[in-house]
Amino acid sequence: MSQREHHYGSFAPLLLGLLTLVIWFGFQSVQLLKEKDNLATLRANQTPVYTNAQKMRAQLDTLAAETAKLAQVGNPYAAAVVNALKQRGITIDPSKAQVPPPPQAGDKPATQ
């Protein structure tokens, strides 16, 4: 019986391994680019919502500060509101009162 020795080259397994790595890195790159685009879209969609929330927060801070000023002057209803907020753990800083921005050309004037 003669023994046959098979000498396999290392070229084919290395080529297959490198090809697999290149395909894997390409796949990961494509996935990351898609994820980046999705995150950019989400951020763009949230920008108007965030801007509106900031405006509403500024309006609420102004309203609360003006209410606190009224309470300091002696308005009993404003004092009741401030005391109710204090009982709930909400403090109001009267110095945060902001002057509302002037109305723009398209805004309707406030009626009383």
Backbone as a chain_set.jsonl record, in Angstrom:
{"seq": "MSQREHHYGSFAPLLLGLLTLVIWFGFQSVQLLKEKDNLATLRANQTPVYTNAQKMRAQLDTLAAETAKLAQVGNPYAAAVVNALKQRGITIDPSKAQVPPPPQAGDKPATQ", "coords": {"N": [[0.841, -1.161, 0.0], [0.581, 2.038, -0.9], [1.213, 5.193, 0.362], [-0.489, 8.046, -0.202], [0.327, 11.306, -0.364], [-1.265, 14.256, 0.197], [-0.82, 17.441, -0.66], [-2.069, 20.358, 0.15], [-2.572, 23.612, -0.979], [-2.234, 26.827, 0.598], [-3.438, 28.957, -0.486], [-6.154, 28.999, -1.477], [-7.844, 28.673, 0.935], [-7.045, 30.992, 2.346], [-7.737, 32.996, 0.536], [-10.507, 32.625, 0.457], [-11.137, 33.225, 3.138], [-10.302, 35.935, 3.307], [-11.965, 37.06, 1.373], [-14.426, 36.614, 2.572], [-14.166, 38.285, 4.833], [-14.003, 40.815, 3.564], [-16.527, 40.965, 2.36], [-18.116, 40.891, 4.675], [-17.299, 43.264, 6.04], [-18.107, 45.118, 4.123], [-20.896, 44.713, 4.141], [-21.465, 45.499, 6.804], [-20.708, 48.183, 6.634], [-22.591, 49.209, 4.828], [-24.93, 48.805, 6.328], [-24.414, 50.501, 8.511], [-24.374, 52.997, 7.219], [-27.035, 53.147, 6.355], [-28.289, 53.226, 8.858], [-27.28, 55.621, 9.818], [-28.469, 57.427, 8.045], [-31.147, 56.996, 8.737], [-31.142, 57.929, 11.394], [-30.512, 60.611, 10.95], [-32.806, 61.401, 9.589], [-34.743, 61.018, 11.586], [-33.871, 62.925, 13.443], [-34.248, 65.274, 11.982], [-37.013, 65.203, 11.776], [-37.731, 65.574, 14.421], [-36.958, 68.128, 15.053], [-38.821, 70.38, 14.582], [-40.744, 69.749, 16.522], [-39.277, 69.851, 18.877], [-38.548, 72.546, 18.88], [-41.05, 73.772, 19.133], [-41.712, 72.799, 21.666], [-39.797, 74.083, 23.226], [-40.651, 76.739, 22.905], [-43.171, 76.595, 24.12], [-42.366, 75.947, 26.708], [-40.979, 78.259, 27.437], [-43.115, 80.077, 27.4], [-44.671, 78.996, 29.444], [-42.933, 79.294, 31.624], [-42.814, 82.085, 31.719], [-45.505, 82.692, 32.267], [-45.783, 81.446, 34.777], [-43.909, 82.925, 36.255], [-44.991, 85.484, 36.134], [-47.357, 84.994, 37.497], [-46.306, 84.416, 40.015], [-45.261, 86.929, 40.626], [-47.607, 88.406, 40.793], [-48.67, 87.161, 43.03], [-46.85, 87.98, 44.961], [-47.437, 90.66, 45.073], [-49.874, 90.619, 46.236], [-52.192, 89.417, 45.292], [-54.801, 87.282, 45.925], [-55.69, 84.997, 44.533], [-53.619, 84.355, 42.817], [-51.715, 83.814, 44.738], [-52.827, 81.53, 45.838], [-52.533, 79.757, 43.728], [-49.732, 79.657, 43.511], [-49.09, 78.617, 46.035], [-50.342, 76.098, 45.844], [-48.792, 74.968, 43.836], [-46.339, 74.901, 45.167], [-46.899, 73.014, 47.131], [-46.911, 70.765, 45.613], [-44.314, 70.531, 45.012], [-43.211, 72.203, 43.139], [-41.33, 74.9, 42.292], [-41.282, 78.395, 41.713], [-39.523, 80.77, 39.911], [-39.51, 84.095, 40.09], [-37.879, 85.835, 38.705], [-37.513, 84.869, 36.21], [-39.237, 85.85, 34.395], [-40.029, 86.744, 31.176], [-39.97, 89.144, 28.609], [-42.505, 89.035, 26.284], [-41.982, 88.219, 22.814], [-42.197, 90.693, 20.189], [-45.217, 90.943, 18.246], [-45.424, 89.275, 15.103], [-45.694, 90.01, 11.564], [-47.722, 88.35, 10.506], [-49.169, 87.549, 12.703], [-52.125, 87.566, 14.733], [-53.566, 90.234, 16.551], [-53.799, 90.244, 20.125], [-56.864, 89.836, 21.784], [-58.963, 91.24, 24.284]], "CA": [[0.0, 0.0, 0.0], [1.363, 3.263, -0.945], [0.528, 6.325, 0.974], [-0.514, 9.25, -1.032], [0.328, 12.538, 0.422], [-1.935, 15.374, -0.47], [-0.361, 18.748, -0.201], [-3.001, 21.4, -0.25], [-2.01, 24.948, -0.877], [-2.931, 27.712, 1.532], [-3.988, 30.081, -1.229], [-7.62, 28.945, -1.547], [-8.476, 29.011, 2.213], [-6.791, 32.393, 2.675], [-8.553, 33.8, -0.359], [-11.883, 32.515, 0.925], [-11.238, 33.975, 4.389], [-10.227, 37.367, 3.023], [-13.181, 37.429, 0.661], [-15.482, 36.648, 3.582], [-13.987, 39.506, 5.613], [-14.349, 41.971, 2.736], [-17.991, 40.983, 2.235], [-18.674, 41.236, 5.989], [-17.063, 44.689, 6.282], [-18.978, 45.848, 3.2], [-22.255, 44.615, 4.677], [-21.541, 46.342, 8.0], [-20.642, 49.58, 6.201], [-23.895, 49.56, 4.262], [-25.88, 48.878, 7.436], [-24.135, 51.721, 9.27], [-24.813, 54.149, 6.429], [-28.501, 53.19, 6.437], [-28.63, 53.661, 10.212], [-26.95, 57.051, 9.898], [-29.529, 58.14, 7.333], [-32.361, 56.91, 9.558], [-30.994, 58.836, 12.532], [-30.602, 61.982, 10.438], [-34.221, 61.64, 9.305], [-35.425, 61.169, 12.876], [-33.499, 64.218, 14.027], [-34.926, 66.313, 11.211], [-38.439, 65.155, 12.122], [-37.929, 66.029, 15.793], [-36.57, 69.528, 15.218], [-39.961, 71.278, 14.82], [-41.391, 69.398, 17.792], [-38.416, 70.37, 19.941], [-38.655, 74.004, 18.858], [-42.351, 74.105, 19.725], [-41.648, 72.511, 23.098], [-39.035, 75.166, 23.852], [-41.516, 77.921, 22.939], [-44.193, 76.382, 25.144], [-41.71, 76.012, 28.012], [-40.726, 79.673, 27.716], [-44.408, 80.681, 27.722], [-45.071, 78.512, 30.764], [-42.075, 79.956, 32.612], [-43.26, 83.471, 31.82], [-46.798, 82.689, 32.949], [-45.559, 81.12, 36.183], [-43.211, 84.038, 36.888], [-45.956, 86.573, 36.29], [-48.265, 84.582, 38.574], [-45.574, 84.6, 41.273], [-45.193, 88.371, 40.889], [-48.931, 88.804, 41.267], [-48.815, 86.651, 44.4], [-46.029, 88.825, 45.831], [-48.105, 91.945, 45.197], [-50.999, 90.429, 47.143], [-53.352, 88.808, 44.646], [-55.065, 86.028, 46.648], [-55.837, 83.866, 43.621], [-52.265, 84.006, 42.383], [-51.059, 83.2, 45.893], [-53.359, 80.176, 45.976], [-51.902, 78.948, 42.68], [-48.323, 79.471, 43.878], [-49.057, 77.688, 47.176], [-50.687, 74.762, 45.354], [-47.617, 74.457, 43.132], [-45.312, 74.599, 46.181], [-47.275, 71.753, 47.774], [-46.567, 69.687, 44.672], [-42.868, 70.52, 44.841], [-42.822, 73.037, 42.0], [-40.975, 76.251, 42.703], [-41.338, 79.366, 40.628], [-38.538, 81.841, 40.024], [-40.118, 85.267, 39.458], [-36.924, 86.561, 37.869], [-37.489, 84.266, 34.873], [-40.253, 86.451, 33.535], [-39.452, 87.282, 29.958], [-40.865, 89.976, 27.823], [-42.859, 88.278, 25.089], [-41.483, 88.838, 21.592], [-43.224, 91.497, 19.513], [-45.966, 90.148, 17.259], [-44.926, 89.34, 13.74], [-46.66, 90.56, 10.601], [-48.833, 87.427, 10.284], [-49.853, 87.238, 13.952], [-53.308, 88.33, 15.048], [-53.422, 90.916, 17.834], [-54.526, 89.618, 21.225], [-58.068, 90.565, 22.183], [-59.264, 91.064, 25.712]], "C": [[0.889, 1.227, 0.0], [0.528, 4.393, -0.347], [0.621, 7.521, 0.034], [-0.543, 10.463, -0.116], [-0.305, 13.635, -0.414], [-1.405, 16.661, 0.145], [-1.313, 19.804, -0.751], [-2.311, 22.74, -0.066], [-2.826, 25.792, 0.09], [-3.585, 28.883, 0.807], [-5.52, 30.099, -1.194], [-8.273, 29.26, -0.199], [-8.249, 30.473, 2.605], [-7.628, 33.321, 1.807], [-10.01, 33.783, 0.087], [-12.09, 33.317, 2.216], [-11.202, 35.477, 4.161], [-11.462, 37.861, 2.292], [-14.361, 37.533, 1.626], [-15.384, 37.916, 4.419], [-14.381, 40.746, 4.818], [-15.865, 42.082, 2.591], [-18.632, 41.406, 3.555], [-18.501, 42.724, 6.289], [-17.914, 45.546, 5.355], [-20.414, 45.859, 3.687], [-22.425, 45.532, 5.884], [-21.52, 47.823, 7.627], [-21.971, 50.045, 5.639], [-24.93, 49.707, 5.373], [-25.667, 50.159, 8.251], [-24.564, 52.969, 8.509], [-26.335, 54.282, 6.44], [-28.948, 53.704, 7.8], [-28.364, 55.152, 10.389], [-28.028, 57.878, 9.208], [-30.83, 58.127, 8.129], [-32.292, 57.858, 10.746], [-31.076, 60.296, 12.099], [-32.055, 62.345, 10.138], [-35.004, 61.842, 10.6], [-35.12, 62.52, 13.513], [-34.201, 65.352, 13.295], [-36.419, 66.356, 11.54], [-38.704, 65.694, 13.523], [-37.632, 67.509, 15.982], [-37.774, 70.451, 15.415], [-40.659, 70.998, 16.147], [-40.597, 69.969, 18.958], [-38.511, 71.894, 20.023], [-39.973, 74.452, 19.48], [-42.36, 73.863, 21.228], [-40.869, 73.595, 23.836], [-39.881, 76.432, 23.959], [-42.56, 77.79, 24.038], [-43.595, 76.471, 26.545], [-41.425, 77.455, 28.4], [-42.021, 80.388, 28.093], [-44.867, 80.269, 29.112], [-44.234, 79.16, 31.862], [-42.493, 81.407, 32.811], [-44.573, 83.571, 32.581], [-46.628, 82.42, 34.441], [-44.872, 82.271, 36.902], [-44.152, 85.217, 37.109], [-46.963, 86.253, 37.393], [-47.593, 84.765, 39.925], [-45.456, 86.077, 41.619], [-46.536, 88.894, 41.401], [-49.15, 88.349, 42.706], [-48.019, 87.503, 45.373], [-46.7, 90.184, 46.069], [-49.341, 91.816, 46.094], [-52.241, 89.849, 46.51], [-53.611, 87.455, 45.301], [-55.184, 84.806, 45.729], [-54.47, 83.4, 43.105], [-51.5, 83.34, 43.521], [-51.537, 81.766, 46.082], [-52.723, 79.252, 44.929], [-50.454, 78.648, 43.044], [-48.209, 78.496, 45.046], [-49.395, 76.256, 46.743], [-49.497, 74.157, 44.598], [-46.503, 74.1, 44.118], [-45.618, 73.279, 46.886], [-46.929, 70.556, 46.892], [-45.065, 69.649, 44.376], [-42.364, 71.332, 43.661], [-42.539, 74.434, 42.509], [-40.936, 77.156, 41.481], [-40.308, 80.448, 40.913], [-39.1, 83.075, 39.327], [-39.157, 86.039, 38.555], [-36.857, 85.996, 36.454], [-38.539, 84.846, 33.946], [-39.567, 87.099, 32.349], [-40.481, 88.159, 29.272], [-41.22, 89.192, 26.564], [-42.347, 88.985, 23.842], [-42.577, 89.651, 20.92], [-43.938, 90.662, 18.464], [-45.389, 90.35, 15.865], [-46.046, 89.791, 12.813], [-47.894, 89.668, 10.442], [-49.637, 87.115, 11.536], [-51.077, 88.132, 14.136], [-53.103, 89.029, 16.385], [-54.285, 90.228, 18.89], [-55.724, 90.481, 21.588], [-58.356, 90.271, 23.632], [-60.721, 90.881, 25.922]], "O": [[1.806, 1.384, 0.806], [-0.683, 4.496, -0.546], [1.691, 7.911, -0.433], [-1.371, 10.573, 0.788], [0.074, 13.892, -1.557], [-1.549, 16.902, 1.343], [-1.344, 20.09, -1.948], [-1.564, 22.952, 0.889], [-3.988, 25.487, 0.361], [-4.227, 29.717, 1.445], [-6.112, 31.138, -0.904], [-9.204, 30.065, -0.178], [-9.151, 31.121, 3.135], [-8.164, 34.317, 2.291], [-10.671, 34.821, 0.091], [-13.099, 34.005, 2.367], [-11.987, 36.214, 4.758], [-11.95, 38.958, 2.562], [-15.192, 38.434, 1.507], [-16.399, 38.558, 4.69], [-15.033, 41.64, 5.359], [-16.421, 43.176, 2.69], [-19.582, 42.189, 3.561], [-19.441, 43.379, 6.74], [-18.396, 46.601, 5.766], [-21.078, 46.895, 3.651], [-23.414, 46.259, 5.979], [-22.23, 48.627, 8.232], [-22.426, 51.149, 5.939], [-25.726, 50.646, 5.352], [-26.631, 50.821, 8.635], [-25.074, 53.91, 9.118], [-26.866, 55.39, 6.524], [-29.869, 54.515, 7.894], [-29.139, 55.856, 11.036], [-28.452, 58.911, 9.727], [-31.535, 59.134, 8.186], [-33.279, 58.519, 11.071], [-31.649, 61.123, 12.808], [-32.484, 63.468, 10.403], [-35.836, 62.745, 10.69], [-36.009, 63.175, 14.057], [-34.695, 66.288, 13.925], [-37.017, 67.431, 11.576], [-39.787, 66.216, 13.788], [-38.028, 68.084, 16.996], [-37.758, 71.252, 16.349], [-41.114, 71.925, 16.817], [-41.168, 70.503, 19.909], [-38.549, 72.46, 21.116], [-40.005, 75.401, 20.263], [-42.951, 74.638, 21.98], [-41.238, 73.982, 24.945], [-39.841, 77.123, 24.977], [-42.811, 78.731, 24.79], [-44.224, 76.998, 27.462], [-41.605, 77.837, 29.556], [-42.028, 81.214, 29.005], [-45.388, 81.087, 29.87], [-44.762, 79.533, 32.91], [-42.523, 81.901, 33.938], [-44.733, 84.438, 33.44], [-47.25, 83.083, 35.271], [-45.214, 82.57, 38.046], [-44.108, 85.869, 38.153], [-47.374, 87.143, 38.137], [-48.227, 85.217, 40.879], [-45.542, 86.442, 42.792], [-46.591, 89.714, 42.317], [-49.747, 89.069, 43.506], [-48.462, 87.729, 46.499], [-46.546, 90.781, 47.134], [-49.802, 92.812, 46.652], [-53.28, 89.799, 47.168], [-52.757, 86.571, 45.25], [-54.812, 83.7, 46.121], [-54.214, 82.203, 42.978], [-50.728, 82.409, 43.294], [-50.754, 80.887, 46.443], [-52.413, 78.098, 45.223], [-49.999, 77.513, 42.904], [-47.326, 77.638, 45.05], [-48.788, 75.305, 47.235], [-49.232, 72.96, 44.715], [-45.8, 73.108, 43.925], [-44.706, 72.514, 47.202], [-46.685, 69.459, 47.393], [-44.605, 68.829, 43.582], [-41.222, 71.17, 43.232], [-43.411, 75.078, 43.092], [-40.604, 76.732, 40.374], [-40.234, 80.974, 42.024], [-39.165, 83.107, 38.098], [-39.602, 86.824, 37.718], [-36.212, 86.585, 35.587], [-38.706, 84.371, 32.823], [-38.643, 87.898, 32.504], [-41.689, 87.934, 29.354], [-40.328, 88.733, 25.851], [-42.283, 90.214, 23.809], [-43.759, 89.336, 21.062], [-43.338, 89.773, 17.859], [-44.934, 91.436, 15.503], [-47.196, 89.933, 13.228], [-49.0, 90.179, 10.261], [-50.687, 86.479, 11.446], [-51.071, 89.3, 13.748], [-52.503, 88.439, 17.283], [-55.356, 89.701, 18.591], [-55.616, 91.703, 21.686], [-58.036, 89.199, 24.145], [-61.165, 90.718, 27.059]]}, "num_chains": 1, "name": "protein.A"}
